[in-house]
Amino acid sequence: MGRMKDRNASARPEVKPAGLSPSRFVKVFMHGEPFGRKINLAIHNNYDSLSFTLKRLGNNYSMSPFELEGFVNNEEDGAIDNDFDLLYDDMNGVRYLLGEVPWEVFTITVKRIYIVPAEQQNGV
């Protein structure tokens, strides 16, 4: 008698390796503004790229989401103001300075990001 084939063998879904999805949106808040903005962490590969975008966002917080789409490390768009401190909360609500933990840890633990003018950090 022949062996029966497992009919579900070909119907099993492929197991994808753990990692970030193509989009990883995180809410960003500017000190003193009543609303937050979302940015996609998946388009950034490191803290330099993210910091550049966040500082640019700090200078242009009123831009529409359409204008911010693809607003990545492009220094040809003009100088940015570096007088911002960048903070974030992890999933446990602990606040850190951006860059305090390895990038890979940051991308899976970040919950919210804050852009704070340097002179106002003590109030956050």
Backbone bond lengths (Angstrom), bond angles and torsions (degrees), N, CA, C in turn:
res aa  C-N    CA-C-N  psi(-1)  N-CA   C-N-CA  omega(-1)  CA-C   N-CA-C  phi
1 M - - - 1.437 - - 1.519 109.47 -
2 G 1.319 117.00 135.17 1.462 121.53 -177.95 1.516 112.45 -75.39
3 R 1.289 114.76 158.22 1.457 120.02 178.65 1.525 109.23 -79.84
4 M 1.321 115.96 142.42 1.463 120.64 178.59 1.529 109.20 -82.47
5 K 1.295 114.74 137.56 1.464 119.56 177.65 1.519 109.71 -83.13
6 D 1.295 115.05 146.40 1.461 121.03 175.97 1.526 108.00 -75.52
7 R 1.316 116.33 109.03 1.464 120.69 -177.60 1.523 112.62 -65.11
8 N 1.315 116.40 -25.17 1.457 119.71 -177.94 1.527 112.60 -85.31
9 A 1.321 117.04 -5.58 1.462 120.05 -175.86 1.521 111.85 -59.06
10 S 1.320 117.37 -43.79 1.460 119.18 -178.49 1.529 111.94 -83.05
11 A 1.319 118.15 -14.66 1.456 121.21 -177.93 1.527 112.35 -90.28
12 R 1.325 117.14 -6.73 1.466 119.50 -179.92 1.521 109.66 -69.13
13 P 1.320 116.28 135.48 1.464 118.21 179.05 1.527 110.62 -69.90
14 E 1.323 115.32 149.96 1.453 119.88 176.65 1.521 108.73 -70.36
15 V 1.291 116.20 141.36 1.452 120.65 176.20 1.512 107.51 -89.18
16 K 1.326 115.65 119.84 1.454 120.45 -179.53 1.517 109.03 -90.54
17 P 1.309 117.27 143.89 1.458 119.32 178.42 1.522 110.82 -63.05
18 A 1.320 114.62 149.05 1.457 119.70 179.25 1.519 109.39 -63.93
19 G 1.309 115.90 143.98 1.456 120.51 178.93 1.506 109.53 168.62
20 L 1.302 115.82 -175.49 1.452 120.20 -179.04 1.520 110.64 -79.50
21 S 1.304 115.07 146.22 1.451 119.83 174.36 1.528 107.72 -72.44
22 P 1.336 117.91 169.01 1.461 119.70 179.04 1.529 112.78 -59.08
23 S 1.327 117.21 -22.06 1.457 119.83 175.64 1.529 108.96 -130.83
24 R 1.291 115.20 140.85 1.460 122.09 -179.83 1.519 106.50 -142.98
25 F 1.333 115.93 83.97 1.455 120.37 -174.97 1.520 111.09 -83.38
26 V 1.328 114.60 137.68 1.454 122.95 178.92 1.519 107.72 -130.97
27 K 1.313 116.20 140.22 1.455 121.55 179.66 1.525 109.75 -78.35
28 V 1.342 115.59 134.40 1.462 122.74 178.95 1.529 107.73 -118.20
29 F 1.328 115.57 132.25 1.461 121.03 179.97 1.522 109.62 -118.74
30 M 1.331 115.45 134.76 1.458 122.05 175.43 1.519 106.89 -98.76
31 H 1.329 116.05 129.90 1.465 120.92 -179.97 1.529 110.25 -53.34
32 G 1.327 115.87 128.71 1.459 121.43 177.57 1.514 114.78 88.98
33 E 1.324 118.14 -5.69 1.466 121.22 179.09 1.527 109.37 -98.29
34 P 1.325 117.32 141.82 1.469 119.85 -175.79 1.527 114.95 -79.34
35 F 1.320 118.02 -7.30 1.464 120.16 -176.73 1.526 109.85 -134.27
36 G 1.312 115.42 160.98 1.463 121.15 177.86 1.512 110.43 -107.73
37 R 1.313 115.75 166.84 1.458 123.48 176.38 1.511 108.53 -122.04
38 K 1.315 117.96 155.21 1.461 121.21 176.24 1.519 109.46 -104.30
39 I 1.338 114.99 140.21 1.455 119.51 171.67 1.524 107.93 -127.35
40 N 1.308 115.41 154.44 1.455 121.59 -178.61 1.534 108.91 -98.18
41 L 1.328 116.65 108.27 1.464 120.87 179.26 1.522 112.25 -64.96
42 A 1.317 117.39 -25.12 1.467 120.77 -175.88 1.529 112.83 -64.55
43 I 1.328 118.14 -18.86 1.468 119.36 179.27 1.524 111.98 -87.48
44 H 1.320 116.51 -2.03 1.470 121.57 178.95 1.523 109.53 -110.26
45 N 1.312 115.90 140.44 1.464 121.26 -179.39 1.518 113.43 -106.92
46 N 1.343 116.43 -9.05 1.459 119.77 -176.49 1.524 110.04 -163.18
47 Y 1.337 114.87 174.55 1.459 120.33 179.98 1.528 112.77 -65.86
48 D 1.328 117.92 -33.90 1.465 120.02 -178.96 1.526 111.16 -60.55
49 S 1.305 116.48 -47.17 1.460 121.03 179.55 1.526 111.02 -63.31
50 L 1.338 116.55 -45.95 1.465 120.88 -179.71 1.522 110.68 -64.40
51 S 1.332 117.76 -45.40 1.471 121.37 -179.31 1.524 110.98 -60.40
52 F 1.323 116.49 -43.61 1.453 120.92 178.56 1.532 110.44 -57.71
53 T 1.318 116.17 -47.30 1.466 121.03 -179.46 1.523 111.29 -65.30
54 L 1.327 117.56 -41.99 1.466 120.52 -179.07 1.525 111.49 -66.44
55 K 1.324 116.95 -39.93 1.467 119.56 178.36 1.522 110.77 -68.55
56 R 1.316 116.56 -37.23 1.467 120.20 175.18 1.534 109.35 -64.45
57 L 1.305 116.89 -41.42 1.459 121.21 177.50 1.527 110.11 -62.52
58 G 1.332 116.80 -40.78 1.465 120.20 178.11 1.516 112.46 -58.30
59 N 1.313 116.79 -34.44 1.466 121.46 178.56 1.517 113.07 -81.58
60 N 1.328 117.42 -17.09 1.469 122.30 -174.56 1.525 110.95 -134.14
61 Y 1.307 117.56 42.90 1.458 121.02 -171.83 1.520 113.48 -62.72
62 S 1.315 117.28 -22.46 1.465 119.97 -178.17 1.527 113.01 -85.95
63 M 1.344 117.95 0.83 1.467 120.29 178.48 1.519 110.82 -63.75
64 S 1.313 116.16 149.16 1.461 120.38 178.56 1.528 110.02 -71.90
65 P 1.339 117.89 156.23 1.466 120.05 176.32 1.530 112.29 -57.20
66 F 1.326 117.14 -33.13 1.470 120.36 178.36 1.526 110.60 -63.70
67 E 1.334 116.75 -42.00 1.468 120.65 179.61 1.528 111.34 -68.07
68 L 1.333 117.07 -30.15 1.456 121.41 -178.66 1.521 112.61 -82.05
69 E 1.320 117.33 -15.34 1.462 121.04 179.40 1.529 109.76 -57.00
70 G 1.291 116.71 125.93 1.455 120.31 -179.93 1.515 113.78 71.61
71 F 1.309 117.46 19.51 1.459 123.41 -179.13 1.521 108.20 -80.05
72 V 1.311 116.40 73.45 1.462 122.58 -174.14 1.520 108.70 -108.41
73 N 1.277 116.10 -176.65 1.458 124.57 -175.49 1.528 112.15 -54.38
74 N 1.326 116.69 85.66 1.456 122.26 -179.77 1.524 107.75 -130.80
75 E 1.305 116.86 91.15 1.450 121.43 -173.77 1.525 112.67 -69.82
76 E 1.316 118.27 -11.05 1.455 120.71 178.13 1.524 111.69 -70.67
77 D 1.333 117.21 -15.28 1.459 120.53 -179.17 1.527 112.70 -76.24
78 G 1.308 118.47 -1.84 1.458 120.81 176.97 1.512 111.99 116.89
79 A 1.313 114.07 169.56 1.469 120.68 -177.86 1.525 110.24 -71.88
80 I 1.319 114.36 153.69 1.453 119.79 177.28 1.514 109.62 -118.47
81 D 1.317 115.77 155.93 1.460 122.75 177.36 1.520 108.07 -84.66
82 N 1.318 117.41 122.71 1.462 121.05 -179.35 1.516 112.99 -92.63
83 D 1.314 117.92 11.37 1.458 120.90 -177.84 1.526 111.87 -86.33
84 F 1.312 115.84 45.03 1.456 121.28 176.96 1.519 109.66 -125.87
85 D 1.313 115.80 141.68 1.458 121.00 169.48 1.520 105.93 -101.07
86 L 1.322 116.10 137.43 1.458 121.73 -178.25 1.516 108.13 -111.95
87 L 1.326 115.44 119.96 1.456 122.56 -177.94 1.517 108.97 -122.74
88 Y 1.322 116.32 162.34 1.460 118.87 173.20 1.517 110.40 -149.77
89 D 1.321 114.68 155.90 1.465 122.78 173.65 1.514 107.29 -104.60
90 D 1.339 115.86 137.46 1.461 118.59 174.78 1.526 109.01 -89.28
91 M 1.308 117.15 -176.66 1.464 122.29 -176.76 1.532 112.48 -63.18
92 N 1.337 117.83 -20.16 1.464 121.73 179.01 1.522 112.29 -94.05
93 G 1.331 117.51 1.71 1.454 121.43 179.51 1.518 114.04 83.59
94 V 1.325 117.72 10.73 1.460 121.42 178.24 1.528 108.13 -84.50
95 R 1.336 116.57 132.98 1.466 121.53 -177.60 1.521 110.82 -95.43
96 Y 1.331 115.72 134.87 1.460 123.44 -179.22 1.529 109.59 -130.84
97 L 1.316 115.50 159.50 1.464 120.55 167.00 1.524 107.67 -77.60
98 L 1.313 116.64 142.29 1.457 120.30 177.25 1.526 109.01 -61.04
99 G 1.314 117.30 128.69 1.452 121.95 -179.33 1.514 113.74 99.58
100 E 1.312 117.60 -1.48 1.464 121.70 -176.80 1.526 113.59 -74.68
101 V 1.313 117.19 -24.48 1.467 121.54 178.59 1.530 108.32 -122.05
102 P 1.318 119.00 161.12 1.469 119.95 177.96 1.539 111.90 -56.40
103 W 1.324 115.85 146.30 1.465 122.69 -177.76 1.527 112.23 -50.37
104 E 1.325 117.02 -45.30 1.464 121.36 -176.99 1.526 111.27 -61.90
105 V 1.321 117.37 -38.53 1.469 121.90 177.63 1.529 109.52 -68.64
106 F 1.314 116.20 -44.77 1.460 121.45 179.64 1.525 111.59 -55.70
107 T 1.333 116.88 -48.20 1.465 120.27 -173.76 1.522 113.68 -64.22
108 I 1.322 117.77 -22.93 1.466 118.67 179.36 1.530 113.34 -102.18
109 T 1.339 117.14 -7.88 1.466 118.78 -178.75 1.518 114.01 -113.89
110 V 1.327 118.71 -14.78 1.462 121.13 -175.65 1.527 111.00 -66.68
111 K 1.332 115.05 137.78 1.466 120.63 176.93 1.524 110.45 -115.21
112 R 1.329 117.05 -46.55 1.468 122.42 178.86 1.516 109.18 -139.83
113 I 1.343 115.57 150.38 1.460 122.04 176.50 1.525 107.52 -120.98
114 Y 1.337 115.36 143.67 1.462 121.60 -179.64 1.525 109.72 -124.08
115 I 1.333 115.19 134.39 1.460 122.39 173.33 1.519 105.76 -107.22
116 V 1.329 115.57 117.27 1.460 120.26 -174.16 1.524 108.92 -125.21
117 P 1.339 117.70 124.19 1.472 117.47 172.75 1.523 108.56 -55.39
118 A 1.325 117.19 136.33 1.463 122.68 -172.17 1.525 112.93 -51.37
119 E 1.304 118.05 -38.60 1.459 120.40 -177.68 1.531 113.33 -74.67
120 Q 1.347 118.30 -9.74 1.466 121.53 -176.90 1.517 113.16 -111.52
121 Q 1.320 120.26 8.33 1.451 122.01 -174.68 1.520 112.90 -60.03
122 N 1.310 118.59 -34.70 1.458 121.09 -177.34 1.520 112.80 -62.52
123 G 1.322 118.30 -22.10 1.457 120.99 -179.14 1.508 114.66 -86.09
124 V 1.323 118.40 -4.15 1.466 120.58 -176.86 1.501 110.37 -95.80
